[in-house]
């Protein structure tokens, strides 16, 4: 079956962890110069398959052929040297190193052979050549320090690093998940050049739009099984979603029939020097307020200051007309303003602790008396809410790190809802989670608004903002640059114009 | 997957308990004096000192911190008690003041770490040096002789046939387990070690909790200061030198992660039992104390290695 045109070909890959089969006879083949999208819900086995190809995990059975040879890489270094590299979703550069030092890490050109003196000039020269070839010189120079780069720039460096290894296959794991639209365009251009150079790209993504824009073929995994491989030109969004979830899904956004009532929360003249300025915001009961803007526009920062996590230079907060003082997230919680943060690992979850403890930590007041935890009550309340959320798990005593991204997000939501929010702030609630879990989270949001809760949703996905919000507030460069009400006005173009607009000033 | 992990956890705790049993069985064959009441009492007395420190240390390590100052704080309490007892102050008052002094240092540790933002290693390294210096200056480098019989009772007396030192250890362990496993404070400690940012966003007063944890460690140091001074009938400025390492070793052997968030007092208790039994066994067998250090180090390496192996399987 291994045809000569395939640069990478896997067959019958299976892998079990502790008796649970996570991959079951998976096929994948890559042609040089194609973008091959790999789709599937979280937990479908995409990452495990990639980790097996890269030699991070060992497979239980199956073959991997690379350039026609049966390969079994023992470590990522082996894979890298053979010509397969991976751009991880979470990048981890060494902050104090320069771009060129990072690219050639471990392969430094020595001034004199055998002596440990690095020829920085030579490294810079070689990096510069690569940057020029991929037209990236206006974004990065070889001498920049990694700590001064943003996510998009770091990603460019990673790609350059992959190219410097003469990689013939590059795996990209959700590369656009933290990129702005503008940065995404640059990435697409790099990918085009890679295609011309006959590099095969495995592109893991949850975003339909980009799969149709970018990919030549798409393979779908579900529950560790290979479902099928389609040519993008011959498939449709509906077919792919069906393949991924094994069932029909609606248009994607549930109908929101909640009545918008009185003003719940009012933010007045929020300022934080160098971060945001003159922020005024109102949230009514039953309303979903979308917050649009590019990465770095200051949306999360405003929200973090609102709940007392970050400091605030000046500004007032009113809850149902009464001024409240918030100096610590505890104050926000007592006023029923609850935030589900953007980064689950960074701010959302205690990854090494159980699901139960993660849910209860924010709600000790409900399950304790005189500082003693009522464990029976804790167990009941936590299992009730997580079940209500349809969290897929064996037991609430499981470590939260054993859950998929979507289910982890449900744990975050569970703990937020237990705190009985009146205003719920959701920062990128669907980032990095699969189609099925996304739909579940949208449903939860609608149910909450029907109960009269006001929601602020920060999102970088335009369709989601437009599909879910009653109102979209756009931020740019730390200012609110516009507010769009009603469906007719809210198109991607107007939002984008506002999101970009503020920067020109 | 979780079942497997639970099994790993049980294997690990059983493993430690098995090591304890193994040492006891082997030693009862190797040495006639091992299983005598005298020797067992001796072991328990020795363990009690390190045990109380290790309980406090467990709290600190669970938050992701470390307390290097414990040995010096023992000396601070020791010299203060020694001098006050020479002045024939009320015994009870002396104990209160002695413990309070160690707690004041604990408070300074906590303040530097949580409110000023020092690395725990650096903050407690500084107070370790200051504490030792303070004890030396205060006592002018010389020990105080303690004669007060009711004070000495703490270190040499018995309650219902059990040495007072051991009774104190049991009480501290029980209190520690109750605090850690049944109170909100205990939950907050695990939460801070697990992810300080997430804990704070969840409304946990992380700074206050961290501060309290160092205060608690200071309290344990104060208690040990009393225990040790009473045991040796003197207020020693050199008391407790190197004790921080034994306490940290017990915590590490017990499986508490040095990054915080994972661990238990049950493990720590097994940890200091193993350390105490080993050192007693080697003494009985006349093994040179230089070799004893080597063995102790190897035990730490083995225990942490075992820990990594059982935890690594989760992935």
HADDOCK unambig.tbl for C-alpha pairs under 7 A between the chains (distance, minus, plus):
assign (segid A and resid 18 and name CA) (segid B and resid 1 and name CA) 5.56 0.50 0.50
assign (segid A and resid 309 and name CA) (segid B and resid 201 and name CA) 6.28 0.50 0.50
assign (segid A and resid 329 and name CA) (segid B and resid 200 and name CA) 6.78 0.50 0.50
assign (segid A and resid 329 and name CA) (segid B and resid 201 and name CA) 5.48 0.50 0.50
assign (segid A and resid 329 and name CA) (segid B and resid 202 and name CA) 6.65 0.50 0.50
assign (segid A and resid 329 and name CA) (segid B and resid 203 and name CA) 4.75 0.50 0.50
assign (segid A and resid 330 and name CA) (segid B and resid 203 and name CA) 3.89 0.50 0.50
assign (segid A and resid 330 and name CA) (segid B and resid 204 and name CA) 6.70 0.50 0.50
assign (segid A and resid 333 and name CA) (segid B and resid 203 and name CA) 6.78 0.50 0.50
assign (segid A and resid 346 and name CA) (segid B and resid 197 and name CA) 6.89 0.50 0.50
assign (segid A and resid 347 and name CA) (segid B and resid 197 and name CA) 5.05 0.50 0.50
assign (segid A and resid 347 and name CA) (segid B and resid 198 and name CA) 4.13 0.50 0.50
assign (segid A and resid 348 and name CA) (segid B and resid 198 and name CA) 4.94 0.50 0.50
assign (segid A and resid 349 and name CA) (segid B and resid 198 and name CA) 5.77 0.50 0.50
assign (segid A and resid 350 and name CA) (segid B and resid 191 and name CA) 6.41 0.50 0.50
assign (segid A and resid 350 and name CA) (segid B and resid 194 and name CA) 4.93 0.50 0.50
assign (segid A and resid 350 and name CA) (segid B and resid 195 and name CA) 5.16 0.50 0.50
assign (segid A and resid 350 and name CA) (segid B and resid 198 and name CA) 6.73 0.50 0.50
assign (segid A and resid 351 and name CA) (segid B and resid 194 and name CA) 6.65 0.50 0.50
assign (segid A and resid 352 and name CA) (segid B and resid 194 and name CA) 6.00 0.50 0.50
assign (segid A and resid 352 and name CA) (segid B and resid 261 and name CA) 6.74 0.50 0.50
assign (segid A and resid 353 and name CA) (segid B and resid 194 and name CA) 6.91 0.50 0.50
assign (segid A and resid 361 and name CA) (segid B and resid 202 and name CA) 6.89 0.50 0.50
assign (segid A and resid 362 and name CA) (segid B and resid 202 and name CA) 4.67 0.50 0.50
assign (segid A and resid 362 and name CA) (segid B and resid 203 and name CA) 6.25 0.50 0.50
assign (segid A and resid 364 and name CA) (segid B and resid 184 and name CA) 6.64 0.50 0.50
assign (segid A and resid 371 and name CA) (segid B and resid 183 and name CA) 5.40 0.50 0.50
assign (segid A and resid 371 and name CA) (segid B and resid 184 and name CA) 5.36 0.50 0.50
assign (segid A and resid 372 and name CA) (segid B and resid 182 and name CA) 5.68 0.50 0.50
assign (segid A and resid 372 and name CA) (segid B and resid 183 and name CA) 4.26 0.50 0.50
assign (segid A and resid 372 and name CA) (segid B and resid 184 and name CA) 6.03 0.50 0.50
assign (segid A and resid 373 and name CA) (segid B and resid 182 and name CA) 5.51 0.50 0.50
assign (segid A and resid 373 and name CA) (segid B and resid 183 and name CA) 5.31 0.50 0.50
assign (segid A and resid 373 and name CA) (segid B and resid 184 and name CA) 5.97 0.50 0.50
assign (segid A and resid 398 and name CA) (segid B and resid 2 and name CA) 6.02 0.50 0.50
